Amino acid sequence: MPNQPATFNKTVRVDGDLWDRAGQIATVQGTTRAGVINAFLRWYTGDPTAKLPTPATRAGTGNDPQGERS
């Protein structure tokens, strides 16, 4: 069908706890891990229309994790 993205099954190794937390956060944000990964990859590969997925806030601090980089 036209305008349908191709789907490829690939193996990616991710720490189990990280995978679980990413799934929980994605669900709360109304998306999926796959949606987050695809958004990141579009941004990472230079798609001019891409936007980074919204990060979760750090538990207990209310701060955006990107704001706490050194």
mmCIF file as Biopython writes it, N, C-alpha, C and O atoms, coordinates in Angstrom:
data_model
#
loop_
_atom_site.group_PDB
_atom_site.id
_atom_site.type_symbol
_atom_site.label_atom_id
_atom_site.label_alt_id
_atom_site.label_comp_id
_atom_site.label_asym_id
_atom_site.label_entity_id
_atom_site.label_seq_id
_atom_site.pdbx_PDB_ins_code
_atom_site.Cartn_x
_atom_site.Cartn_y
_atom_site.Cartn_z
_atom_site.occupancy
_atom_site.B_iso_or_equiv
_atom_site.auth_seq_id
_atom_site.auth_asym_id
_atom_site.pdbx_PDB_model_num
ATOM 1   N N  . MET A ? 1  ? 0.839  -1.184 0.000  1.0 0.0 1  A 1 
ATOM 2   C CA . MET A ? 1  ? 0.000  0.000  0.000  1.0 0.0 1  A 1 
ATOM 3   C C  . MET A ? 1  ? 0.883  1.245  0.000  1.0 0.0 1  A 1 
ATOM 4   O O  . MET A ? 1  ? 1.906  1.273  0.683  1.0 0.0 1  A 1 
ATOM 5   N N  . PRO A ? 2  ? 0.510  2.257  -0.742 1.0 0.0 2  A 1 
ATOM 6   C CA . PRO A ? 2  ? 1.288  3.485  -0.729 1.0 0.0 2  A 1 
ATOM 7   C C  . PRO A ? 2  ? 1.238  4.156  0.640  1.0 0.0 2  A 1 
ATOM 8   O O  . PRO A ? 2  ? 0.266  4.017  1.383  1.0 0.0 2  A 1 
ATOM 9   N N  . ASN A ? 3  ? 2.300  4.881  0.955  1.0 0.0 3  A 1 
ATOM 10  C CA . ASN A ? 3  ? 2.396  5.646  2.206  1.0 0.0 3  A 1 
ATOM 11  C C  . ASN A ? 3  ? 2.387  4.790  3.461  1.0 0.0 3  A 1 
ATOM 12  O O  . ASN A ? 3  ? 2.144  5.305  4.552  1.0 0.0 3  A 1 
ATOM 13  N N  . GLN A ? 4  ? 2.645  3.508  3.332  1.0 0.0 4  A 1 
ATOM 14  C CA . GLN A ? 4  ? 2.745  2.636  4.497  1.0 0.0 4  A 1 
ATOM 15  C C  . GLN A ? 4  ? 4.220  2.383  4.781  1.0 0.0 4  A 1 
ATOM 16  O O  . GLN A ? 4  ? 4.958  1.972  3.886  1.0 0.0 4  A 1 
ATOM 17  N N  . PRO A ? 5  ? 4.664  2.623  6.022  1.0 0.0 5  A 1 
ATOM 18  C CA . PRO A ? 5  ? 6.075  2.388  6.319  1.0 0.0 5  A 1 
ATOM 19  C C  . PRO A ? 5  ? 6.396  0.901  6.291  1.0 0.0 5  A 1 
ATOM 20  O O  . PRO A ? 5  ? 5.581  0.061  6.671  1.0 0.0 5  A 1 
ATOM 21  N N  . ALA A ? 6  ? 7.590  0.603  5.838  1.0 0.0 6  A 1 
ATOM 22  C CA . ALA A ? 6  ? 8.056  -0.786 5.873  1.0 0.0 6  A 1 
ATOM 23  C C  . ALA A ? 6  ? 8.354  -1.153 7.314  1.0 0.0 6  A 1 
ATOM 24  O O  . ALA A ? 6  ? 8.791  -0.309 8.096  1.0 0.0 6  A 1 
ATOM 25  N N  . THR A ? 7  ? 8.124  -2.389 7.662  1.0 0.0 7  A 1 
ATOM 26  C CA . THR A ? 7  ? 8.397  -2.861 9.014  1.0 0.0 7  A 1 
ATOM 27  C C  . THR A ? 7  ? 9.478  -3.917 8.945  1.0 0.0 7  A 1 
ATOM 28  O O  . THR A ? 7  ? 9.370  -4.890 8.198  1.0 0.0 7  A 1 
ATOM 29  N N  . PHE A ? 8  ? 10.520 -3.716 9.730  1.0 0.0 8  A 1 
ATOM 30  C CA . PHE A ? 8  ? 11.615 -4.663 9.797  1.0 0.0 8  A 1 
ATOM 31  C C  . PHE A ? 8  ? 11.788 -5.085 11.244 1.0 0.0 8  A 1 
ATOM 32  O O  . PHE A ? 8  ? 11.768 -4.240 12.139 1.0 0.0 8  A 1 
ATOM 33  N N  . ASN A ? 9  ? 11.953 -6.351 11.485 1.0 0.0 9  A 1 
ATOM 34  C CA . ASN A ? 9  ? 12.216 -6.839 12.829 1.0 0.0 9  A 1 
ATOM 35  C C  . ASN A ? 9  ? 13.715 -6.971 13.000 1.0 0.0 9  A 1 
ATOM 36  O O  . ASN A ? 9  ? 14.363 -7.755 12.306 1.0 0.0 9  A 1 
ATOM 37  N N  . LYS A ? 10 ? 14.262 -6.202 13.926 1.0 0.0 10 A 1 
ATOM 38  C CA . LYS A ? 10 ? 15.688 -6.212 14.206 1.0 0.0 10 A 1 
ATOM 39  C C  . LYS A ? 10 ? 15.882 -6.498 15.690 1.0 0.0 10 A 1 
ATOM 40  O O  . LYS A ? 10 ? 14.996 -6.236 16.503 1.0 0.0 10 A 1 
ATOM 41  N N  . THR A ? 11 ? 17.024 -7.026 16.027 1.0 0.0 11 A 1 
ATOM 42  C CA . THR A ? 11 ? 17.344 -7.290 17.421 1.0 0.0 11 A 1 
ATOM 43  C C  . THR A ? 11 ? 18.190 -6.152 17.963 1.0 0.0 11 A 1 
ATOM 44  O O  . THR A ? 11 ? 19.193 -5.763 17.365 1.0 0.0 11 A 1 
ATOM 45  N N  . VAL A ? 12 ? 17.772 -5.628 19.098 1.0 0.0 12 A 1 
ATOM 46  C CA . VAL A ? 12 ? 18.520 -4.587 19.794 1.0 0.0 12 A 1 
ATOM 47  C C  . VAL A ? 12 ? 18.674 -5.046 21.235 1.0 0.0 12 A 1 
ATOM 48  O O  . VAL A ? 12 ? 17.698 -5.442 21.873 1.0 0.0 12 A 1 
ATOM 49  N N  . ARG A ? 13 ? 19.881 -4.996 21.741 1.0 0.0 13 A 1 
ATOM 50  C CA . ARG A ? 13 ? 20.116 -5.420 23.129 1.0 0.0 13 A 1 
ATOM 51  C C  . ARG A ? 13 ? 19.993 -4.222 24.057 1.0 0.0 13 A 1 
ATOM 52  O O  . ARG A ? 13 ? 20.712 -3.232 23.922 1.0 0.0 13 A 1 
ATOM 53  N N  . VAL A ? 14 ? 19.069 -4.333 24.997 1.0 0.0 14 A 1 
ATOM 54  C CA . VAL A ? 14 ? 18.806 -3.258 25.950 1.0 0.0 14 A 1 
ATOM 55  C C  . VAL A ? 14 ? 18.673 -3.884 27.335 1.0 0.0 14 A 1 
ATOM 56  O O  . VAL A ? 14 ? 18.074 -4.948 27.490 1.0 0.0 14 A 1 
ATOM 57  N N  . ASP A ? 15 ? 19.233 -3.220 28.332 1.0 0.0 15 A 1 
ATOM 58  C CA . ASP A ? 15 ? 19.082 -3.679 29.708 1.0 0.0 15 A 1 
ATOM 59  C C  . ASP A ? 15 ? 17.590 -3.827 30.030 1.0 0.0 15 A 1 
ATOM 60  O O  . ASP A ? 15 ? 16.789 -2.955 29.694 1.0 0.0 15 A 1 
ATOM 61  N N  . GLY A ? 16 ? 17.232 -4.911 30.669 1.0 0.0 16 A 1 
ATOM 62  C CA . GLY A ? 16 ? 15.824 -5.206 30.958 1.0 0.0 16 A 1 
ATOM 63  C C  . GLY A ? 16 ? 15.119 -4.130 31.747 1.0 0.0 16 A 1 
ATOM 64  O O  . GLY A ? 16 ? 13.975 -3.790 31.448 1.0 0.0 16 A 1 
ATOM 65  N N  . ASP A ? 17 ? 15.792 -3.580 32.764 1.0 0.0 17 A 1 
ATOM 66  C CA . ASP A ? 17 ? 15.180 -2.532 33.574 1.0 0.0 17 A 1 
ATOM 67  C C  . ASP A ? 17 ? 14.934 -1.278 32.742 1.0 0.0 17 A 1 
ATOM 68  O O  . ASP A ? 17 ? 13.886 -0.643 32.863 1.0 0.0 17 A 1 
ATOM 69  N N  . LEU A ? 18 ? 15.901 -0.924 31.899 1.0 0.0 18 A 1 
ATOM 70  C CA . LEU A ? 18 ? 15.753 0.240  31.032 1.0 0.0 18 A 1 
ATOM 71  C C  . LEU A ? 18 ? 14.593 0.039  30.055 1.0 0.0 18 A 1 
ATOM 72  O O  . LEU A ? 18 ? 13.803 0.954  29.824 1.0 0.0 18 A 1 
ATOM 73  N N  . TRP A ? 19 ? 14.498 -1.156 29.488 1.0 0.0 19 A 1 
ATOM 74  C CA . TRP A ? 19 ? 13.410 -1.486 28.556 1.0 0.0 19 A 1 
ATOM 75  C C  . TRP A ? 19 ? 12.049 -1.347 29.235 1.0 0.0 19 A 1 
ATOM 76  O O  . TRP A ? 19 ? 11.116 -0.780 28.667 1.0 0.0 19 A 1 
ATOM 77  N N  . ASP A ? 20 ? 11.949 -1.873 30.460 1.0 0.0 20 A 1 
ATOM 78  C CA . ASP A ? 20 ? 10.691 -1.794 31.201 1.0 0.0 20 A 1 
ATOM 79  C C  . ASP A ? 20 ? 10.314 -0.350 31.520 1.0 0.0 20 A 1 
ATOM 80  O O  . ASP A ? 20 ? 9.167  0.054  31.329 1.0 0.0 20 A 1 
ATOM 81  N N  . ARG A ? 21 ? 11.291 0.431  32.010 1.0 0.0 21 A 1 
ATOM 82  C CA . ARG A ? 21 ? 11.017 1.841  32.341 1.0 0.0 21 A 1 
ATOM 83  C C  . ARG A ? 21 ? 10.625 2.624  31.104 1.0 0.0 21 A 1 
ATOM 84  O O  . ARG A ? 21 ? 9.714  3.452  31.156 1.0 0.0 21 A 1 
ATOM 85  N N  . ALA A ? 22 ? 11.308 2.371  29.982 1.0 0.0 22 A 1 
ATOM 86  C CA . ALA A ? 22 ? 10.967 3.076  28.742 1.0 0.0 22 A 1 
ATOM 87  C C  . ALA A ? 22 ? 9.537  2.755  28.313 1.0 0.0 22 A 1 
ATOM 88  O O  . ALA A ? 22 ? 8.812  3.635  27.851 1.0 0.0 22 A 1 
ATOM 89  N N  . GLY A ? 23 ? 9.138  1.504  28.464 1.0 0.0 23 A 1 
ATOM 90  C CA . GLY A ? 23 ? 7.771  1.119  28.118 1.0 0.0 23 A 1 
ATOM 91  C C  . GLY A ? 23 ? 6.740  1.788  29.010 1.0 0.0 23 A 1 
ATOM 92  O O  . GLY A ? 23 ? 5.695  2.234  28.534 1.0 0.0 23 A 1 
ATOM 93  N N  . GLN A ? 24 ? 7.031  1.858  30.300 1.0 0.0 24 A 1 
ATOM 94  C CA . GLN A ? 24 ? 6.113  2.506  31.239 1.0 0.0 24 A 1 
ATOM 95  C C  . GLN A ? 24 ? 5.960  3.989  30.925 1.0 0.0 24 A 1 
ATOM 96  O O  . GLN A ? 24 ? 4.848  4.517  30.907 1.0 0.0 24 A 1 
ATOM 97  N N  . ILE A ? 25 ? 7.083  4.654  30.679 1.0 0.0 25 A 1 
ATOM 98  C CA . ILE A ? 25 ? 7.045  6.092  30.385 1.0 0.0 25 A 1 
ATOM 99  C C  . ILE A ? 25 ? 6.335  6.342  29.056 1.0 0.0 25 A 1 
ATOM 100 O O  . ILE A ? 25 ? 5.527  7.265  28.952 1.0 0.0 25 A 1 
ATOM 101 N N  . ALA A ? 26 ? 6.624  5.543  28.056 1.0 0.0 26 A 1 
ATOM 102 C CA . ALA A ? 26 ? 5.971  5.703  26.758 1.0 0.0 26 A 1 
ATOM 103 C C  . ALA A ? 26 ? 4.454  5.569  26.903 1.0 0.0 26 A 1 
ATOM 104 O O  . ALA A ? 26 ? 3.698  6.347  26.321 1.0 0.0 26 A 1 
ATOM 105 N N  . THR A ? 27 ? 4.018  4.585  27.679 1.0 0.0 27 A 1 
ATOM 106 C CA . THR A ? 27 ? 2.585  4.377  27.889 1.0 0.0 27 A 1 
ATOM 107 C C  . THR A ? 27 ? 1.946  5.595  28.544 1.0 0.0 27 A 1 
ATOM 108 O O  . THR A ? 27 ? 0.880  6.042  28.120 1.0 0.0 27 A 1 
ATOM 109 N N  . VAL A ? 28 ? 2.591  6.134  29.574 1.0 0.0 28 A 1 
ATOM 110 C CA . VAL A ? 28 ? 2.072  7.317  30.264 1.0 0.0 28 A 1 
ATOM 111 C C  . VAL A ? 28 ? 1.972  8.492  29.301 1.0 0.0 28 A 1 
ATOM 112 O O  . VAL A ? 28 ? 1.051  9.303  29.395 1.0 0.0 28 A 1 
ATOM 113 N N  . GLN A ? 29 ? 2.930  8.581  28.370 1.0 0.0 29 A 1 
ATOM 114 C CA . GLN A ? 29 ? 2.941  9.685  27.408 1.0 0.0 29 A 1 
ATOM 115 C C  . GLN A ? 29 ? 2.039  9.420  26.202 1.0 0.0 29 A 1 
ATOM 116 O O  . GLN A ? 29 ? 1.950  10.253 25.301 1.0 0.0 29 A 1 
ATOM 117 N N  . GLY A ? 30 ? 1.373  8.270  26.183 1.0 0.0 30 A 1 
ATOM 118 C CA . GLY A ? 30 ? 0.430  7.975  25.107 1.0 0.0 30 A 1 
ATOM 119 C C  . GLY A ? 30 ? 1.084  7.489  23.829 1.0 0.0 30 A 1 
ATOM 120 O O  . GLY A ? 30 ? 0.544  7.683  22.740 1.0 0.0 30 A 1 
ATOM 121 N N  . THR A ? 31 ? 2.249  6.856  23.952 1.0 0.0 31 A 1 
ATOM 122 C CA . THR A ? 31 ? 2.931  6.328  22.783 1.0 0.0 31 A 1 
ATOM 123 C C  . THR A ? 31 ? 3.458  4.927  23.102 1.0 0.0 31 A 1 
ATOM 124 O O  . THR A ? 31 ? 3.031  4.308  24.076 1.0 0.0 31 A 1 
ATOM 125 N N  . THR A ? 32 ? 4.369  4.439  22.295 1.0 0.0 32 A 1 
ATOM 126 C CA . THR A ? 32 ? 4.969  3.126  22.502 1.0 0.0 32 A 1 
ATOM 127 C C  . THR A ? 32 ? 6.486  3.267  22.479 1.0 0.0 32 A 1 
ATOM 128 O O  . THR A ? 32 ? 7.020  4.286  22.042 1.0 0.0 32 A 1 
ATOM 129 N N  . ARG A ? 33 ? 7.173  2.229  22.957 1.0 0.0 33 A 1 
ATOM 130 C CA . ARG A ? 33 ? 8.636  2.239  22.848 1.0 0.0 33 A 1 
ATOM 131 C C  . ARG A ? 33 ? 9.044  2.371  21.394 1.0 0.0 33 A 1 
ATOM 132 O O  . ARG A ? 33 ? 9.968  3.121  21.077 1.0 0.0 33 A 1 
ATOM 133 N N  . ALA A ? 34 ? 8.370  1.655  20.506 1.0 0.0 34 A 1 
ATOM 134 C CA . ALA A ? 34 ? 8.698  1.725  19.080 1.0 0.0 34 A 1 
ATOM 135 C C  . ALA A ? 34 ? 8.541  3.153  18.559 1.0 0.0 34 A 1 
ATOM 136 O O  . ALA A ? 34 ? 9.364  3.620  17.771 1.0 0.0 34 A 1 
ATOM 137 N N  . GLY A ? 35 ? 7.504  3.835  18.990 1.0 0.0 35 A 1 
ATOM 138 C CA . GLY A ? 35 ? 7.303  5.224  18.572 1.0 0.0 35 A 1 
ATOM 139 C C  . GLY A ? 35 ? 8.431  6.131  19.035 1.0 0.0 35 A 1 
ATOM 140 O O  . GLY A ? 35 ? 8.894  6.997  18.292 1.0 0.0 35 A 1 
ATOM 141 N N  . VAL A ? 36 ? 8.868  5.921  20.272 1.0 0.0 36 A 1 
ATOM 142 C CA . VAL A ? 36 ? 9.971  6.713  20.825 1.0 0.0 36 A 1 
ATOM 143 C C  . VAL A ? 36 ? 11.266 6.413  20.072 1.0 0.0 36 A 1 
ATOM 144 O O  . VAL A ? 36 ? 12.000 7.330  19.701 1.0 0.0 36 A 1 
ATOM 145 N N  . ILE A ? 37 ? 11.543 5.135  19.849 1.0 0.0 37 A 1 
ATOM 146 C CA . ILE A ? 37 ? 12.769 4.742  19.146 1.0 0.0 37 A 1 
ATOM 147 C C  . ILE A ? 37 ? 12.768 5.295  17.725 1.0 0.0 37 A 1 
ATOM 148 O O  . ILE A ? 37 ? 13.788 5.810  17.266 1.0 0.0 37 A 1 
ATOM 149 N N  . ASN A ? 38 ? 11.652 5.196  17.031 1.0 0.0 38 A 1 
ATOM 150 C CA . ASN A ? 38 ? 11.563 5.721  15.668 1.0 0.0 38 A 1 
ATOM 151 C C  . ASN A ? 38 ? 11.740 7.238  15.640 1.0 0.0 38 A 1 
ATOM 152 O O  . ASN A ? 38 ? 12.415 7.763  14.755 1.0 0.0 38 A 1 
ATOM 153 N N  . ALA A ? 39 ? 11.140 7.949  16.601 1.0 0.0 39 A 1 
ATOM 154 C CA . ALA A ? 39 ? 11.301 9.404  16.663 1.0 0.0 39 A 1 
ATOM 155 C C  . ALA A ? 39 ? 12.767 9.765  16.891 1.0 0.0 39 A 1 
ATOM 156 O O  . ALA A ? 39 ? 13.291 10.676 16.251 1.0 0.0 39 A 1 
ATOM 157 N N  . PHE A ? 40 ? 13.424 9.054  17.802 1.0 0.0 40 A 1 
ATOM 158 C CA . PHE A ? 40 ? 14.837 9.309  18.062 1.0 0.0 40 A 1 
ATOM 159 C C  . PHE A ? 40 ? 15.674 9.037  16.808 1.0 0.0 40 A 1 
ATOM 160 O O  . PHE A ? 40 ? 16.540 9.839  16.458 1.0 0.0 40 A 1 
ATOM 161 N N  . LEU A ? 41 ? 15.424 7.924  16.138 1.0 0.0 41 A 1 
ATOM 162 C CA . LEU A ? 41 ? 16.207 7.580  14.954 1.0 0.0 41 A 1 
ATOM 163 C C  . LEU A ? 41 ? 15.992 8.588  13.820 1.0 0.0 41 A 1 
ATOM 164 O O  . LEU A ? 41 ? 16.930 8.896  13.085 1.0 0.0 41 A 1 
ATOM 165 N N  . ARG A ? 42 ? 14.780 9.097  13.674 1.0 0.0 42 A 1 
ATOM 166 C CA . ARG A ? 42 ? 14.541 10.131 12.660 1.0 0.0 42 A 1 
ATOM 167 C C  . ARG A ? 42 ? 15.363 11.379 12.974 1.0 0.0 42 A 1 
ATOM 168 O O  . ARG A ? 42 ? 15.981 11.964 12.085 1.0 0.0 42 A 1 
ATOM 169 N N  . TRP A ? 43 ? 15.367 11.786 14.260 1.0 0.0 43 A 1 
ATOM 170 C CA . TRP A ? 43 ? 16.152 12.939 14.677 1.0 0.0 43 A 1 
ATOM 171 C C  . TRP A ? 43 ? 17.647 12.664 14.487 1.0 0.0 43 A 1 
ATOM 172 O O  . TRP A ? 43 ? 18.373 13.499 13.948 1.0 0.0 43 A 1 
ATOM 173 N N  . TYR A ? 44 ? 18.100 11.488 14.933 1.0 0.0 44 A 1 
ATOM 174 C CA . TYR A ? 44 ? 19.508 11.121 14.906 1.0 0.0 44 A 1 
ATOM 175 C C  . TYR A ? 44 ? 20.078 11.065 13.493 1.0 0.0 44 A 1 
ATOM 176 O O  . TYR A ? 44 ? 21.247 11.380 13.272 1.0 0.0 44 A 1 
ATOM 177 N N  . THR A ? 45 ? 19.246 10.663 12.545 1.0 0.0 45 A 1 
ATOM 178 C CA . THR A ? 45 ? 19.708 10.560 11.163 1.0 0.0 45 A 1 
ATOM 179 C C  . THR A ? 45 ? 19.535 11.856 10.378 1.0 0.0 45 A 1 
ATOM 180 O O  . THR A ? 45 ? 19.806 11.887 9.178  1.0 0.0 45 A 1 
ATOM 181 N N  . GLY A ? 46 ? 19.095 12.908 11.024 1.0 0.0 46 A 1 
ATOM 182 C CA . GLY A ? 46 ? 19.057 14.225 10.400 1.0 0.0 46 A 1 
ATOM 183 C C  . GLY A ? 46 ? 17.796 14.585 9.665  1.0 0.0 46 A 1 
ATOM 184 O O  . GLY A ? 46 ? 17.802 15.535 8.883  1.0 0.0 46 A 1 
ATOM 185 N N  . ASP A ? 47 ? 16.710 13.866 9.880  1.0 0.0 47 A 1 
ATOM 186 C CA . ASP A ? 47 ? 15.435 14.229 9.249  1.0 0.0 47 A 1 
ATOM 187 C C  . ASP A ? 47 ? 15.086 15.657 9.687  1.0 0.0 47 A 1 
ATOM 188 O O  . ASP A ? 47 ? 14.920 15.904 10.882 1.0 0.0 47 A 1 
ATOM 189 N N  . PRO A ? 48 ? 14.973 16.597 8.747  1.0 0.0 48 A 1 
ATOM 190 C CA . PRO A ? 48 ? 14.740 17.992 9.124  1.0 0.0 48 A 1 
ATOM 191 C C  . PRO A ? 48 ? 13.399 18.247 9.807  1.0 0.0 48 A 1 
ATOM 192 O O  . PRO A ? 48 ? 13.229 19.279 10.455 1.0 0.0 48 A 1 
ATOM 193 N N  . THR A ? 49 ? 12.454 17.335 9.676  1.0 0.0 49 A 1 
ATOM 194 C CA . THR A ? 49 ? 11.157 17.519 10.334 1.0 0.0 49 A 1 
ATOM 195 C C  . THR A ? 49 ? 11.066 16.781 11.675 1.0 0.0 49 A 1 
ATOM 196 O O  . THR A ? 49 ? 10.057 16.872 12.374 1.0 0.0 49 A 1 
ATOM 197 N N  . ALA A ? 50 ? 12.121 16.057 12.021 1.0 0.0 50 A 1 
ATOM 198 C CA . ALA A ? 50 ? 12.080 15.217 13.229 1.0 0.0 50 A 1 
ATOM 199 C C  . ALA A ? 50 ? 12.241 16.051 14.496 1.0 0.0 50 A 1 
ATOM 200 O O  . ALA A ? 50 ? 12.903 17.088 14.509 1.0 0.0 50 A 1 
ATOM 201 N N  . LYS A ? 51 ? 11.611 15.559 15.558 1.0 0.0 51 A 1 
ATOM 202 C CA . LYS A ? 51 ? 11.737 16.163 16.884 1.0 0.0 51 A 1 
ATOM 203 C C  . LYS A ? 51 ? 12.081 15.053 17.856 1.0 0.0 51 A 1 
ATOM 204 O O  . LYS A ? 51 ? 11.598 13.928 17.734 1.0 0.0 51 A 1 
ATOM 205 N N  . LEU A ? 52 ? 12.920 15.384 18.818 1.0 0.0 52 A 1 
ATOM 206 C CA . LEU A ? 52 ? 13.250 14.401 19.844 1.0 0.0 52 A 1 
ATOM 207 C C  . LEU A ? 52 ? 12.011 14.058 20.658 1.0 0.0 52 A 1 
ATOM 208 O O  . LEU A ? 52 ? 11.164 14.921 20.885 1.0 0.0 52 A 1 
ATOM 209 N N  . PRO A ? 53 ? 11.896 12.808 21.098 1.0 0.0 53 A 1 
ATOM 210 C CA . PRO A ? 53 ? 10.782 12.463 21.977 1.0 0.0 53 A 1 
ATOM 211 C C  . PRO A ? 53 ? 10.907 13.222 23.303 1.0 0.0 53 A 1 
ATOM 212 O O  . PRO A ? 53 ? 12.009 13.587 23.713 1.0 0.0 53 A 1 
ATOM 213 N N  . THR A ? 54 ? 9.798  13.450 23.953 1.0 0.0 54 A 1 
ATOM 214 C CA . THR A ? 54 ? 9.799  14.141 25.237 1.0 0.0 54 A 1 
ATOM 215 C C  . THR A ? 54 ? 10.362 13.227 26.317 1.0 0.0 54 A 1 
ATOM 216 O O  . THR A ? 54 ? 9.845  12.130 26.532 1.0 0.0 54 A 1 
ATOM 217 N N  . PRO A ? 55 ? 11.416 13.669 26.998 1.0 0.0 55 A 1 
ATOM 218 C CA . PRO A ? 55 ? 11.983 12.823 28.055 1.0 0.0 55 A 1 
ATOM 219 C C  . PRO A ? 55 ? 11.124 12.873 29.314 1.0 0.0 55 A 1 
ATOM 220 O O  . PRO A ? 55 ? 10.376 13.824 29.539 1.0 0.0 55 A 1 
ATOM 221 N N  . ALA A ? 56 ? 11.246 11.850 30.110 1.0 0.0 56 A 1 
ATOM 222 C CA . ALA A ? 56 ? 10.590 11.845 31.411 1.0 0.0 56 A 1 
ATOM 223 C C  . ALA A ? 56 ? 11.365 12.756 32.348 1.0 0.0 56 A 1 
ATOM 224 O O  . ALA A ? 56 ? 12.545 13.025 32.123 1.0 0.0 56 A 1 
ATOM 225 N N  . THR A ? 57 ? 10.709 13.226 33.390 1.0 0.0 57 A 1 
ATOM 226 C CA . THR A ? 57 ? 11.435 14.002 34.397 1.0 0.0 57 A 1 
ATOM 227 C C  . THR A ? 57 ? 12.111 13.043 35.365 1.0 0.0 57 A 1 
ATOM 228 O O  . THR A ? 57 ? 11.662 11.911 35.543 1.0 0.0 57 A 1 
ATOM 229 N N  . ARG A ? 58 ? 13.173 13.489 35.980 1.0 0.0 58 A 1 
ATOM 230 C CA . ARG A ? 58 ? 13.858 12.660 36.972 1.0 0.0 58 A 1 
ATOM 231 C C  . ARG A ? 58 ? 12.956 12.515 38.188 1.0 0.0 58 A 1 
ATOM 232 O O  . ARG A ? 58 ? 12.384 13.493 38.668 1.0 0.0 58 A 1 
ATOM 233 N N  . ALA A ? 59 ? 12.834 11.302 38.677 1.0 0.0 59 A 1 
ATOM 234 C CA . ALA A ? 59 ? 11.956 11.024 39.814 1.0 0.0 59 A 1 
ATOM 235 C C  . ALA A ? 59 ? 12.365 11.887 41.007 1.0 0.0 59 A 1 
ATOM 236 O O  . ALA A ? 59 ? 13.524 11.884 41.424 1.0 0.0 59 A 1 
ATOM 237 N N  . GLY A ? 60 ? 11.401 12.622 41.544 1.0 0.0 60 A 1 
ATOM 238 C CA . GLY A ? 60 ? 11.624 13.376 42.760 1.0 0.0 60 A 1 
ATOM 239 C C  . GLY A ? 60 ? 12.195 14.771 42.563 1.0 0.0 60 A 1 
ATOM 240 O O  . GLY A ? 60 ? 12.110 15.590 43.478 1.0 0.0 60 A 1 
ATOM 241 N N  . THR A ? 61 ? 12.780 15.077 41.397 1.0 0.0 61 A 1 
ATOM 242 C CA . THR A ? 61 ? 13.388 16.390 41.228 1.0 0.0 61 A 1 
ATOM 243 C C  . THR A ? 61 ? 12.524 17.334 40.405 1.0 0.0 61 A 1 
ATOM 244 O O  . THR A ? 61 ? 12.612 18.553 40.551 1.0 0.0 61 A 1 
ATOM 245 N N  . GLY A ? 62 ? 11.691 16.769 39.541 1.0 0.0 62 A 1 
ATOM 246 C CA . GLY A ? 62 ? 10.884 17.610 38.668 1.0 0.0 62 A 1 
ATOM 247 C C  . GLY A ? 62 ? 11.690 18.265 37.562 1.0 0.0 62 A 1 
ATOM 248 O O  . GLY A ? 62 ? 11.168 19.106 36.831 1.0 0.0 62 A 1 
ATOM 249 N N  . ASN A ? 63 ? 12.964 17.889 37.428 1.0 0.0 63 A 1 
ATOM 250 C CA . ASN A ? 63 ? 13.829 18.498 36.415 1.0 0.0 63 A 1 
ATOM 251 C C  . ASN A ? 63 ? 13.898 17.639 35.173 1.0 0.0 63 A 1 
ATOM 252 O O  . ASN A ? 63 ? 13.853 16.410 35.234 1.0 0.0 63 A 1 
ATOM 253 N N  . ASP A ? 64 ? 14.006 18.312 34.055 1.0 0.0 64 A 1 
ATOM 254 C CA . ASP A ? 64 ? 14.206 17.631 32.780 1.0 0.0 64 A 1 
ATOM 255 C C  . ASP A ? 64 ? 15.608 17.029 32.790 1.0 0.0 64 A 1 
ATOM 256 O O  . ASP A ? 64 ? 16.568 17.741 33.085 1.0 0.0 64 A 1 
ATOM 257 N N  . PRO A ? 65 ? 15.759 15.739 32.475 1.0 0.0 65 A 1 
ATOM 258 C CA . PRO A ? 65 ? 17.085 15.121 32.486 1.0 0.0 65 A 1 
ATOM 259 C C  . PRO A ? 65 ? 18.088 15.841 31.594 1.0 0.0 65 A 1 
ATOM 260 O O  . PRO A ? 65 ? 19.280 15.853 31.899 1.0 0.0 65 A 1 
ATOM 261 N N  . GLN A ? 66 ? 17.636 16.430 30.517 1.0 0.0 66 A 1 
ATOM 262 C CA . GLN A ? 66 ? 18.574 17.123 29.627 1.0 0.0 66 A 1 
ATOM 263 C C  . GLN A ? 66 ? 19.139 18.372 30.277 1.0 0.0 66 A 1 
ATOM 264 O O  . GLN A ? 66 ? 20.217 18.830 29.898 1.0 0.0 66 A 1 
ATOM 265 N N  . GLY A ? 67 ? 18.437 18.925 31.238 1.0 0.0 67 A 1 
ATOM 266 C CA . GLY A ? 67 ? 18.915 20.112 31.919 1.0 0.0 67 A 1 
ATOM 267 C C  . GLY A ? 67 ? 19.962 19.805 32.982 1.0 0.0 67 A 1 
ATOM 268 O O  . GLY A ? 67 ? 20.585 20.723 33.516 1.0 0.0 67 A 1 
ATOM 269 N N  . GLU A ? 68 ? 20.164 18.528 33.297 1.0 0.0 68 A 1 
ATOM 270 C CA . GLU A ? 68 ? 21.099 18.159 34.351 1.0 0.0 68 A 1 
ATOM 271 C C  . GLU A ? 68 ? 22.426 17.630 33.804 1.0 0.0 68 A 1 
ATOM 272 O O  . GLU A ? 68 ? 23.218 17.056 34.551 1.0 0.0 68 A 1 
ATOM 273 N N  . ARG A ? 69 ? 22.671 17.817 32.516 1.0 0.0 69 A 1 
ATOM 274 C CA . ARG A ? 69 ? 23.940 17.379 31.950 1.0 0.0 69 A 1 
ATOM 275 C C  . ARG A ? 69 ? 25.060 18.277 32.420 1.0 0.0 69 A 1 
ATOM 276 O O  . ARG A ? 69 ? 24.857 19.474 32.623 1.0 0.0 69 A 1 
ATOM 277 N N  . SER A ? 70 ? 26.253 17.706 32.595 1.0 0.0 70 A 1 
ATOM 278 C CA . SER A ? 70 ? 27.385 18.531 32.992 1.0 0.0 70 A 1 
ATOM 279 C C  . SER A ? 70 ? 28.166 18.968 31.789 1.0 0.0 70 A 1 
ATOM 280 O O  . SER A ? 70 ? 29.164 19.676 31.924 1.0 0.0 70 A 1 
#
